[in-house]
Amino acid sequence: MILVPRRQLIWSGVMFTIGVGLTSYGGYMSMVNIGPSQERFRARSEYVRKRLREMVNDD
């Protein structure tokens, strides 16, 4: 059995906790910002469809 010094074990726990916290925060921010991104995507798609219809109907 490998014995790890107590101080190293504490720092490992601290770093693990910080990593989990940052990952959770990143996931949360990603979910919060997905609504505006979807709206921009829909608007862009509609614009492209409109322009393509105009190009096809100009003939």
All heavy atoms as TSV, in Angstrom:
chain	resi	resn	atom	element	x	y	z
A	1	MET	N	N	0.840	-1.178	0.000
A	1	MET	CA	C	0.000	0.000	0.000
A	1	MET	C	C	0.883	1.239	0.000
A	1	MET	O	O	1.850	1.336	0.738
A	1	MET	CB	C	-0.891	-0.018	1.234
A	1	MET	CG	C	-1.818	1.131	1.340
A	1	MET	SD	S	-2.909	0.849	2.743
A	1	MET	CE	C	-3.595	2.429	2.892
A	2	ILE	N	N	0.542	2.204	-0.853
A	2	ILE	CA	C	1.329	3.427	-0.956
A	2	ILE	C	C	0.751	4.453	0.007
A	2	ILE	O	O	-0.443	4.749	-0.022
A	2	ILE	CB	C	1.297	3.980	-2.396
A	2	ILE	CG1	C	1.897	2.959	-3.356
A	2	ILE	CG2	C	2.008	5.311	-2.486
A	2	ILE	CD1	C	1.758	3.332	-4.805
A	3	LEU	N	N	1.594	4.995	0.845
A	3	LEU	CA	C	1.160	6.028	1.782
A	3	LEU	C	C	1.425	7.400	1.174
A	3	LEU	O	O	2.532	7.703	0.764
A	3	LEU	CB	C	1.903	5.891	3.108
A	3	LEU	CG	C	1.607	4.610	3.898
A	3	LEU	CD1	C	2.484	4.555	5.142
A	3	LEU	CD2	C	0.150	4.563	4.288
A	4	VAL	N	N	0.405	8.208	1.076
A	4	VAL	CA	C	0.520	9.552	0.521
A	4	VAL	C	C	0.560	10.529	1.687
A	4	VAL	O	O	-0.255	10.430	2.610
A	4	VAL	CB	C	-0.686	9.857	-0.391
A	4	VAL	CG1	C	-0.593	11.255	-0.971
A	4	VAL	CG2	C	-0.781	8.827	-1.497
A	5	PRO	N	N	1.505	11.461	1.657
A	5	PRO	CA	C	1.552	12.450	2.741
A	5	PRO	C	C	0.223	13.198	2.844
A	5	PRO	O	O	-0.448	13.470	1.849
A	5	PRO	CB	C	2.667	13.400	2.303
A	5	PRO	CG	C	3.506	12.623	1.352
A	5	PRO	CD	C	2.571	11.651	0.691
A	6	ARG	N	N	-0.147	13.505	4.056
A	6	ARG	CA	C	-1.436	14.144	4.333
A	6	ARG	C	C	-1.602	15.467	3.578
A	6	ARG	O	O	-2.659	15.743	3.023
A	6	ARG	CB	C	-1.562	14.366	5.835
A	6	ARG	CG	C	-2.873	14.948	6.265
A	6	ARG	CD	C	-2.894	15.143	7.770
A	6	ARG	NE	N	-4.126	15.758	8.177
A	6	ARG	CZ	C	-5.134	15.111	8.734
A	6	ARG	NH1	N	-5.023	13.811	8.939
A	6	ARG	NH2	N	-6.219	15.737	9.089
A	7	ARG	N	N	-0.556	16.260	3.517
A	7	ARG	CA	C	-0.627	17.544	2.845
A	7	ARG	C	C	-0.927	17.369	1.340
A	7	ARG	O	O	-1.732	18.098	0.760
A	7	ARG	CB	C	0.695	18.273	3.034
A	7	ARG	CG	C	0.726	19.657	2.496
A	7	ARG	CD	C	2.075	20.270	2.753
A	7	ARG	NE	N	1.901	21.632	3.199
A	7	ARG	CZ	C	2.863	22.389	3.631
A	7	ARG	NH1	N	4.083	21.913	3.727
A	7	ARG	NH2	N	2.627	23.618	3.989
A	8	GLN	N	N	-0.281	16.400	0.714
A	8	GLN	CA	C	-0.514	16.143	-0.705
A	8	GLN	C	C	-1.948	15.667	-0.937
A	8	GLN	O	O	-2.593	16.051	-1.914
A	8	GLN	CB	C	0.462	15.086	-1.211
A	8	GLN	CG	C	0.341	14.819	-2.694
A	8	GLN	CD	C	1.349	13.788	-3.179
A	8	GLN	OE1	O	2.177	13.312	-2.401
A	8	GLN	NE2	N	1.269	13.455	-4.445
A	9	LEU	N	N	-2.457	14.852	-0.036
A	9	LEU	CA	C	-3.824	14.366	-0.154
A	9	LEU	C	C	-4.827	15.520	-0.036
A	9	LEU	O	O	-5.801	15.586	-0.787
A	9	LEU	CB	C	-4.083	13.314	0.932
A	9	LEU	CG	C	-5.363	12.508	0.830
A	9	LEU	CD1	C	-5.408	11.752	-0.483
A	9	LEU	CD2	C	-5.443	11.535	1.995
A	10	ILE	N	N	-4.576	16.434	0.862
A	10	ILE	CA	C	-5.453	17.599	1.032
A	10	ILE	C	C	-5.440	18.446	-0.233
A	10	ILE	O	O	-6.502	18.847	-0.737
A	10	ILE	CB	C	-5.033	18.427	2.264
A	10	ILE	CG1	C	-5.346	17.647	3.546
A	10	ILE	CG2	C	-5.721	19.793	2.270
A	10	ILE	CD1	C	-4.780	18.258	4.808
A	11	TRP	N	N	-4.255	18.726	-0.777
A	11	TRP	CA	C	-4.172	19.536	-1.993
A	11	TRP	C	C	-4.818	18.834	-3.181
A	11	TRP	O	O	-5.428	19.484	-4.039
A	11	TRP	CB	C	-2.721	19.897	-2.316
A	11	TRP	CG	C	-2.299	21.129	-1.566
A	11	TRP	CD1	C	-1.425	21.199	-0.540
A	11	TRP	CD2	C	-2.782	22.452	-1.788
A	11	TRP	NE1	N	-1.323	22.493	-0.092
A	11	TRP	CE2	C	-2.142	23.294	-0.850
A	11	TRP	CE3	C	-3.679	23.023	-2.666
A	11	TRP	CZ2	C	-2.379	24.654	-0.785
A	11	TRP	CZ3	C	-3.918	24.389	-2.606
A	11	TRP	CH2	C	-3.270	25.192	-1.668
A	12	SER	N	N	-4.702	17.541	-3.247
A	12	SER	CA	C	-5.367	16.806	-4.322
A	12	SER	C	C	-6.879	16.976	-4.220
A	12	SER	O	O	-7.567	17.181	-5.225
A	12	SER	CB	C	-5.013	15.320	-4.253
A	12	SER	OG	O	-3.644	15.123	-4.521
A	13	GLY	N	N	-7.398	16.897	-3.013
A	13	GLY	CA	C	-8.832	17.101	-2.802
A	13	GLY	C	C	-9.265	18.507	-3.163
A	13	GLY	O	O	-10.322	18.713	-3.777
A	14	VAL	N	N	-8.462	19.494	-2.799
A	14	VAL	CA	C	-8.773	20.887	-3.113
A	14	VAL	C	C	-8.791	21.095	-4.627
A	14	VAL	O	O	-9.722	21.698	-5.181
A	14	VAL	CB	C	-7.764	21.844	-2.441
A	14	VAL	CG1	C	-7.876	23.253	-2.995
A	14	VAL	CG2	C	-7.956	21.840	-0.933
A	15	MET	N	N	-7.778	20.595	-5.317
A	15	MET	CA	C	-7.710	20.760	-6.769
A	15	MET	C	C	-8.852	20.022	-7.474
A	15	MET	O	O	-9.412	20.519	-8.446
A	15	MET	CB	C	-6.362	20.268	-7.308
A	15	MET	CG	C	-5.208	21.125	-6.894
A	15	MET	SD	S	-5.432	22.795	-7.526
A	15	MET	CE	C	-4.414	23.715	-6.432
A	16	PHE	N	N	-9.204	18.852	-6.979
A	16	PHE	CA	C	-10.322	18.102	-7.549
A	16	PHE	C	C	-11.615	18.901	-7.394
A	16	PHE	O	O	-12.411	19.025	-8.327
A	16	PHE	CB	C	-10.449	16.738	-6.872
A	16	PHE	CG	C	-11.631	15.946	-7.354
A	16	PHE	CD1	C	-11.590	15.290	-8.568
A	16	PHE	CD2	C	-12.788	15.879	-6.594
A	16	PHE	CE1	C	-12.679	14.562	-9.014
A	16	PHE	CE2	C	-13.889	15.169	-7.030
A	16	PHE	CZ	C	-13.831	14.499	-8.246
A	17	THR	N	N	-11.820	19.467	-6.219
A	17	THR	CA	C	-13.025	20.260	-5.953
A	17	THR	C	C	-13.077	21.493	-6.848
A	17	THR	O	O	-14.137	21.828	-7.391
A	17	THR	CB	C	-13.071	20.674	-4.468
A	17	THR	OG1	O	-12.995	19.488	-3.658
A	17	THR	CG2	C	-14.332	21.426	-4.142
A	18	ILE	N	N	-11.952	22.161	-7.024
A	18	ILE	CA	C	-11.903	23.337	-7.906
A	18	ILE	C	C	-12.220	22.920	-9.341
A	18	ILE	O	O	-12.980	23.595	-10.045
A	18	ILE	CB	C	-10.522	24.027	-7.817
A	18	ILE	CG1	C	-10.378	24.713	-6.454
A	18	ILE	CG2	C	-10.342	25.028	-8.952
A	18	ILE	CD1	C	-8.998	25.251	-6.180
A	19	GLY	N	N	-11.668	21.804	-9.785
A	19	GLY	CA	C	-11.931	21.314	-11.139
A	19	GLY	C	C	-13.398	20.994	-11.355
A	19	GLY	O	O	-13.980	21.347	-12.380
A	20	VAL	N	N	-14.014	20.333	-10.387
A	20	VAL	CA	C	-15.444	20.015	-10.488
A	20	VAL	C	C	-16.262	21.300	-10.519
A	20	VAL	O	O	-17.208	21.430	-11.302
A	20	VAL	CB	C	-15.883	19.100	-9.323
A	20	VAL	CG1	C	-17.388	19.002	-9.243
A	20	VAL	CG2	C	-15.263	17.721	-9.471
A	21	GLY	N	N	-15.888	22.252	-9.698
A	21	GLY	CA	C	-16.609	23.526	-9.663
A	21	GLY	C	C	-16.506	24.277	-10.989
A	21	GLY	O	O	-17.509	24.783	-11.500
A	22	LEU	N	N	-15.309	24.343	-11.551
A	22	LEU	CA	C	-15.137	25.040	-12.834
A	22	LEU	C	C	-15.881	24.337	-13.962
A	22	LEU	O	O	-16.479	24.988	-14.829
A	22	LEU	CB	C	-13.649	25.155	-13.167
A	22	LEU	CG	C	-12.861	26.155	-12.332
A	22	LEU	CD1	C	-11.374	26.046	-12.652
A	22	LEU	CD2	C	-13.356	27.562	-12.565
A	23	THR	N	N	-15.869	23.018	-13.965
A	23	THR	CA	C	-16.598	22.264	-14.979
A	23	THR	C	C	-18.095	22.506	-14.852
A	23	THR	O	O	-18.794	22.702	-15.856
A	23	THR	CB	C	-16.284	20.758	-14.858
A	23	THR	OG1	O	-14.864	20.567	-14.981
A	23	THR	CG2	C	-16.994	19.952	-15.915
A	24	SER	N	N	-18.592	22.503	-13.634
A	24	SER	CA	C	-20.016	22.754	-13.412
A	24	SER	C	C	-20.399	24.161	-13.853
A	24	SER	O	O	-21.435	24.358	-14.496
A	24	SER	CB	C	-20.368	22.584	-11.936
A	24	SER	OG	O	-20.093	21.271	-11.529
A	25	TYR	N	N	-19.581	25.124	-13.528
A	25	TYR	CA	C	-19.851	26.513	-13.917
A	25	TYR	C	C	-19.850	26.654	-15.440
A	25	TYR	O	O	-20.708	27.332	-16.008
A	25	TYR	CB	C	-18.814	27.451	-13.292
A	25	TYR	CG	C	-19.031	28.895	-13.646
A	25	TYR	CD1	C	-20.099	29.599	-13.113
A	25	TYR	CD2	C	-18.175	29.546	-14.520
A	25	TYR	CE1	C	-20.311	30.928	-13.436
A	25	TYR	CE2	C	-18.373	30.877	-14.850
A	25	TYR	CZ	C	-19.442	31.555	-14.307
A	25	TYR	OH	O	-19.646	32.875	-14.631
A	26	GLY	N	N	-18.901	26.016	-16.096
A	26	GLY	CA	C	-18.849	26.054	-17.554
A	26	GLY	C	C	-20.088	25.436	-18.174
A	26	GLY	O	O	-20.644	25.964	-19.143
A	27	GLY	N	N	-20.546	24.333	-17.647
A	27	GLY	CA	C	-21.764	23.706	-18.140
A	27	GLY	C	C	-22.978	24.583	-17.926
A	27	GLY	O	O	-23.831	24.702	-18.803
A	28	TYR	N	N	-23.043	25.212	-16.784
A	28	TYR	CA	C	-24.153	26.122	-16.488
A	28	TYR	C	C	-24.167	27.305	-17.458
A	28	TYR	O	O	-25.204	27.658	-18.023
A	28	TYR	CB	C	-24.053	26.632	-15.047
A	28	TYR	CG	C	-25.013	27.754	-14.744
A	28	TYR	CD1	C	-26.374	27.501	-14.580
A	28	TYR	CD2	C	-24.572	29.062	-14.645
A	28	TYR	CE1	C	-27.265	28.535	-14.314
A	28	TYR	CE2	C	-25.446	30.097	-14.391
A	28	TYR	CZ	C	-26.791	29.821	-14.224
A	28	TYR	OH	O	-27.668	30.849	-13.972
A	29	MET	N	N	-23.005	27.926	-17.664
A	29	MET	CA	C	-22.928	29.067	-18.568
A	29	MET	C	C	-23.271	28.660	-19.998
A	29	MET	O	O	-23.871	29.426	-20.747
A	29	MET	CB	C	-21.531	29.707	-18.517
A	29	MET	CG	C	-21.232	30.379	-17.190
A	29	MET	SD	S	-22.455	31.617	-16.726
A	29	MET	CE	C	-22.132	32.877	-17.918
A	30	SER	N	N	-22.905	27.464	-20.380
A	30	SER	CA	C	-23.234	26.964	-21.711
A	30	SER	C	C	-24.745	26.838	-21.873
A	30	SER	O	O	-25.307	27.206	-22.913
A	30	SER	CB	C	-22.560	25.617	-21.939
A	30	SER	OG	O	-22.919	25.095	-23.186
A	31	MET	N	N	-25.418	26.326	-20.861
A	31	MET	CA	C	-26.877	26.164	-20.935
A	31	MET	C	C	-27.593	27.515	-20.909
A	31	MET	O	O	-28.600	27.701	-21.579
A	31	MET	CB	C	-27.376	25.291	-19.781
A	31	MET	CG	C	-26.918	23.856	-19.867
A	31	MET	SD	S	-27.364	23.048	-21.411
A	31	MET	CE	C	-29.114	22.966	-21.248
A	32	VAL	N	N	-27.061	28.473	-20.155
A	32	VAL	CA	C	-27.682	29.794	-20.071
A	32	VAL	C	C	-27.595	30.508	-21.417
A	32	VAL	O	O	-28.527	31.195	-21.826
A	32	VAL	CB	C	-26.992	30.644	-18.970
A	32	VAL	CG1	C	-27.379	32.094	-19.067
A	32	VAL	CG2	C	-27.342	30.097	-17.605
A	33	ASN	N	N	-26.487	30.325	-22.125
A	33	ASN	CA	C	-26.265	31.056	-23.370
A	33	ASN	C	C	-26.798	30.334	-24.605
A	33	ASN	O	O	-26.648	30.843	-25.714
A	33	ASN	CB	C	-24.770	31.336	-23.547
A	33	ASN	CG	C	-24.272	32.335	-22.528
A	33	ASN	OD1	O	-24.994	33.234	-22.149
A	33	ASN	ND2	N	-23.051	32.164	-22.082
A	34	ILE	N	N	-27.410	29.175	-24.451
A	34	ILE	CA	C	-27.851	28.435	-25.629
A	34	ILE	C	C	-29.101	29.062	-26.254
A	34	ILE	O	O	-29.279	29.010	-27.470
A	34	ILE	CB	C	-28.065	26.946	-25.298
A	34	ILE	CG1	C	-28.035	26.133	-26.566
A	34	ILE	CG2	C	-29.357	26.730	-24.549
A	34	ILE	CD1	C	-27.864	24.656	-26.340
A	35	GLY	N	N	-29.962	29.682	-25.469
A	35	GLY	CA	C	-31.173	30.304	-25.999
A	35	GLY	C	C	-30.878	31.400	-27.013
A	35	GLY	O	O	-31.379	31.359	-28.144
A	36	PRO	N	N	-30.063	32.396	-26.655
A	36	PRO	CA	C	-29.727	33.439	-27.625
A	36	PRO	C	C	-29.012	32.886	-28.865
A	36	PRO	O	O	-29.241	33.364	-29.974
A	36	PRO	CB	C	-28.816	34.385	-26.850
A	36	PRO	CG	C	-29.176	34.179	-25.419
A	36	PRO	CD	C	-29.560	32.730	-25.319
A	37	SER	N	N	-28.182	31.889	-28.691
A	37	SER	CA	C	-27.494	31.280	-29.834
A	37	SER	C	C	-28.488	30.623	-30.775
A	37	SER	O	O	-28.353	30.729	-32.001
A	37	SER	CB	C	-26.477	30.237	-29.368
A	37	SER	OG	O	-25.419	30.847	-28.700
A	38	GLN	N	N	-29.470	29.939	-30.222
A	38	GLN	CA	C	-30.483	29.304	-31.066
A	38	GLN	C	C	-31.288	30.352	-31.819
A	38	GLN	O	O	-31.624	30.153	-32.988
A	38	GLN	CB	C	-31.408	28.433	-30.213
A	38	GLN	CG	C	-30.766	27.158	-29.755
A	38	GLN	CD	C	-31.667	26.349	-28.841
A	38	GLN	OE1	O	-32.619	26.870	-28.261
A	38	GLN	NE2	N	-31.364	25.074	-28.704
A	39	GLU	N	N	-31.608	31.461	-31.179
A	39	GLU	CA	C	-32.351	32.518	-31.849
A	39	GLU	C	C	-31.540	33.108	-33.002
A	39	GLU	O	O	-32.083	33.372	-34.080
A	39	GLU	CB	C	-32.736	33.623	-30.858
A	39	GLU	CG	C	-33.801	33.200	-29.878
A	39	GLU	CD	C	-35.080	32.769	-30.567
A	39	GLU	OE1	O	-35.499	33.425	-31.542
A	39	GLU	OE2	O	-35.659	31.762	-30.134
A	40	ARG	N	N	-30.247	33.337	-32.785
A	40	ARG	CA	C	-29.398	33.857	-33.861
A	40	ARG	C	C	-29.344	32.862	-35.017
A	40	ARG	O	O	-29.408	33.252	-36.188
A	40	ARG	CB	C	-27.981	34.123	-33.346
A	40	ARG	CG	C	-27.855	35.393	-32.559
A	40	ARG	CD	C	-26.400	35.777	-32.335
A	40	ARG	NE	N	-25.623	34.740	-31.673
A	40	ARG	CZ	C	-25.508	34.601	-30.356
A	40	ARG	NH1	N	-26.150	35.448	-29.556
A	40	ARG	NH2	N	-24.778	33.651	-29.833
A	41	PHE	N	N	-29.246	31.576	-34.692
A	41	PHE	CA	C	-29.200	30.546	-35.730
A	41	PHE	C	C	-30.495	30.525	-36.540
A	41	PHE	O	O	-30.470	30.453	-37.771
A	41	PHE	CB	C	-28.950	29.172	-35.091
A	41	PHE	CG	C	-28.940	28.056	-36.080
A	41	PHE	CD1	C	-27.837	27.834	-36.885
A	41	PHE	CD2	C	-30.040	27.231	-36.219
A	41	PHE	CE1	C	-27.837	26.808	-37.810
A	41	PHE	CE2	C	-30.053	26.200	-37.135
A	41	PHE	CZ	C	-28.938	25.989	-37.936
A	42	ARG	N	N	-31.623	30.600	-35.866
A	42	ARG	CA	C	-32.912	30.603	-36.571
A	42	ARG	C	C	-33.042	31.830	-37.473
A	42	ARG	O	O	-33.511	31.732	-38.613
A	42	ARG	CB	C	-34.062	30.570	-35.577
A	42	ARG	CG	C	-34.238	29.225	-34.922
A	42	ARG	CD	C	-35.476	29.192	-34.035
A	42	ARG	NE	N	-35.466	27.977	-33.229
A	42	ARG	CZ	C	-35.389	27.948	-31.914
A	42	ARG	NH1	N	-35.361	29.074	-31.222
A	42	ARG	NH2	N	-35.373	26.799	-31.264
A	43	ALA	N	N	-32.648	32.996	-36.964
A	43	ALA	CA	C	-32.737	34.219	-37.761
A	43	ALA	C	C	-31.830	34.120	-38.986
A	43	ALA	O	O	-32.220	34.509	-40.098
A	43	ALA	CB	C	-32.355	35.425	-36.909
A	44	ARG	N	N	-30.631	33.600	-38.805
A	44	ARG	CA	C	-29.695	33.455	-39.914
A	44	ARG	C	C	-30.236	32.471	-40.950
A	44	ARG	O	O	-30.163	32.717	-42.160
A	44	ARG	CB	C	-28.341	32.964	-39.375
A	44	ARG	CG	C	-27.200	33.150	-40.329
A	44	ARG	CD	C	-25.856	32.757	-39.696
A	44	ARG	NE	N	-25.682	33.241	-38.348
A	44	ARG	CZ	C	-25.458	32.471	-37.284
A	44	ARG	NH1	N	-25.370	31.168	-37.401
A	44	ARG	NH2	N	-25.302	32.996	-36.083
A	45	SER	N	N	-30.808	31.364	-40.497
A	45	SER	CA	C	-31.376	30.372	-41.407
A	45	SER	C	C	-32.529	30.964	-42.204
A	45	SER	O	O	-32.644	30.740	-43.416
A	45	SER	CB	C	-31.867	29.151	-40.629
A	45	SER	OG	O	-30.788	28.492	-40.030
A	46	GLU	N	N	-33.378	31.722	-41.538
A	46	GLU	CA	C	-34.506	32.344	-42.232
A	46	GLU	C	C	-34.017	33.353	-43.264
A	46	GLU	O	O	-34.553	33.439	-44.370
A	46	GLU	CB	C	-35.438	33.025	-41.216
A	46	GLU	CG	C	-36.717	33.532	-41.812
A	46	GLU	CD	C	-37.533	32.449	-42.491
A	46	GLU	OE1	O	-37.551	31.300	-41.995
A	46	GLU	OE2	O	-38.133	32.749	-43.534
A	47	TYR	N	N	-32.988	34.113	-42.922
A	47	TYR	CA	C	-32.426	35.077	-43.855
A	47	TYR	C	C	-31.877	34.369	-45.098
A	47	TYR	O	O	-32.120	34.799	-46.230
A	47	TYR	CB	C	-31.323	35.887	-43.166
A	47	TYR	CG	C	-30.567	36.781	-44.108
A	47	TYR	CD1	C	-31.130	37.971	-44.569
A	47	TYR	CD2	C	-29.295	36.431	-44.556
A	47	TYR	CE1	C	-30.441	38.791	-45.448
A	47	TYR	CE2	C	-28.601	37.244	-45.433
A	47	TYR	CZ	C	-29.182	38.415	-45.873
A	47	TYR	OH	O	-28.502	39.217	-46.749
A	48	VAL	N	N	-31.152	33.275	-44.888
A	48	VAL	CA	C	-30.584	32.528	-46.014
A	48	VAL	C	C	-31.703	31.967	-46.885
A	48	VAL	O	O	-31.647	32.053	-48.125
A	48	VAL	CB	C	-29.645	31.404	-45.515
A	48	VAL	CG1	C	-29.263	30.464	-46.636
A	48	VAL	CG2	C	-28.407	32.004	-44.874
A	49	ARG	N	N	-32.733	31.396	-46.283
A	49	ARG	CA	C	-33.869	30.875	-47.059
A	49	ARG	C	C	-34.521	31.981	-47.882
A	49	ARG	O	O	-34.839	31.799	-49.061
A	49	ARG	CB	C	-34.908	30.255	-46.130
A	49	ARG	CG	C	-34.537	28.911	-45.634
A	49	ARG	CD	C	-35.723	28.261	-44.920
A	49	ARG	NE	N	-35.209	27.272	-43.993
A	49	ARG	CZ	C	-35.359	27.298	-42.683
A	49	ARG	NH1	N	-36.061	28.251	-42.113
A	49	ARG	NH2	N	-34.828	26.367	-41.930
A	50	LYS	N	N	-34.715	33.141	-47.280
A	50	LYS	CA	C	-35.336	34.270	-47.972
A	50	LYS	C	C	-34.489	34.706	-49.167
A	50	LYS	O	O	-35.006	34.929	-50.264
A	50	LYS	CB	C	-35.518	35.430	-46.988
A	50	LYS	CG	C	-36.182	36.636	-47.571
A	50	LYS	CD	C	-36.310	37.728	-46.522
A	50	LYS	CE	C	-36.820	39.004	-47.149
A	50	LYS	NZ	N	-36.837	40.108	-46.191
A	51	ARG	N	N	-33.186	34.820	-48.954
A	51	ARG	CA	C	-32.287	35.225	-50.035
A	51	ARG	C	C	-32.274	34.192	-51.162
A	51	ARG	O	O	-32.279	34.556	-52.345
A	51	ARG	CB	C	-30.865	35.426	-49.506
A	51	ARG	CG	C	-30.708	36.613	-48.594
A	51	ARG	CD	C	-30.753	37.917	-49.325
A	51	ARG	NE	N	-29.574	38.017	-50.184
A	51	ARG	CZ	C	-29.514	38.772	-51.261
A	51	ARG	NH1	N	-30.539	39.499	-51.620
A	51	ARG	NH2	N	-28.427	38.802	-51.984
A	52	LEU	N	N	-32.260	32.917	-50.822
A	52	LEU	CA	C	-32.273	31.878	-51.851
A	52	LEU	C	C	-33.570	31.915	-52.641
A	52	LEU	O	O	-33.565	31.764	-53.874
A	52	LEU	CB	C	-32.066	30.500	-51.221
A	52	LEU	CG	C	-30.653	30.206	-50.712
A	52	LEU	CD1	C	-30.617	28.882	-49.971
A	52	LEU	CD2	C	-29.654	30.205	-51.854
A	53	ARG	N	N	-34.695	32.120	-51.967
A	53	ARG	CA	C	-35.976	32.229	-52.666
A	53	ARG	C	C	-35.972	33.420	-53.620
A	53	ARG	O	O	-36.458	33.326	-54.748
A	53	ARG	CB	C	-37.118	32.377	-51.665
A	53	ARG	CG	C	-37.493	31.088	-50.993
A	53	ARG	CD	C	-38.749	31.251	-50.131
A	53	ARG	NE	N	-38.807	30.137	-49.194
A	53	ARG	CZ	C	-38.819	30.246	-47.883
A	53	ARG	NH1	N	-38.828	31.447	-47.312
A	53	ARG	NH2	N	-38.862	29.185	-47.113
A	54	GLU	N	N	-35.396	34.543	-53.160
A	54	GLU	CA	C	-35.319	35.725	-54.025
A	54	GLU	C	C	-34.463	35.446	-55.244
A	54	GLU	O	O	-34.810	35.847	-56.360
A	54	GLU	CB	C	-34.749	36.909	-53.250
A	54	GLU	CG	C	-35.684	37.486	-52.216
A	54	GLU	CD	C	-35.026	38.568	-51.369
A	54	GLU	OE1	O	-33.829	38.865	-51.591
A	54	GLU	OE2	O	-35.707	39.105	-50.477
A	55	MET	N	N	-33.334	34.761	-55.062
A	55	MET	CA	C	-32.448	34.451	-56.179
A	55	MET	C	C	-33.127	33.518	-57.182
A	55	MET	O	O	-33.011	33.702	-58.392
A	55	MET	CB	C	-31.161	33.799	-55.674
A	55	MET	CG	C	-30.222	34.718	-54.994
A	55	MET	SD	S	-28.783	33.784	-54.470
A	55	MET	CE	C	-27.897	35.000	-53.562
A	56	VAL	N	N	-33.840	32.515	-56.688
A	56	VAL	CA	C	-34.497	31.556	-57.558
A	56	VAL	C	C	-35.670	32.205	-58.283
A	56	VAL	O	O	-35.891	31.961	-59.471
A	56	VAL	CB	C	-34.974	30.324	-56.737
A	56	VAL	CG1	C	-35.871	29.429	-57.575
A	56	VAL	CG2	C	-33.780	29.551	-56.213
A	57	ASN	N	N	-36.419	33.065	-57.624
A	57	ASN	CA	C	-37.600	33.686	-58.213
A	57	ASN	C	C	-37.271	34.849	-59.141
A	57	ASN	O	O	-38.151	35.339	-59.846
A	57	ASN	CB	C	-38.564	34.151	-57.129
A	57	ASN	CG	C	-39.195	32.975	-56.414
A	57	ASN	OD1	O	-39.313	31.890	-56.971
A	57	ASN	ND2	N	-39.589	33.190	-55.176
A	58	ASP	N	N	-36.034	35.328	-59.149
A	58	ASP	CA	C	-35.656	36.450	-60.010
A	58	ASP	C	C	-35.604	36.060	-61.478
A	58	ASP	O	O	-35.690	36.912	-62.348
A	58	ASP	CB	C	-34.299	37.031	-59.596
A	58	ASP	CG	C	-34.430	37.983	-58.414
A	58	ASP	OD1	O	-35.573	38.381	-58.125
A	58	ASP	OD2	O	-33.401	38.317	-57.817
A	59	ASP	N	N	-35.466	34.804	-61.753
A	59	ASP	CA	C	-35.337	34.349	-63.154
A	59	ASP	C	C	-36.549	34.570	-63.966
A	59	ASP	O	O	-37.615	34.770	-63.799
A	59	ASP	CB	C	-34.965	32.868	-63.210
A	59	ASP	CG	C	-33.560	32.652	-62.658
A	59	ASP	OD1	O	-32.790	33.622	-62.661
A	59	ASP	OD2	O	-33.256	31.526	-62.243
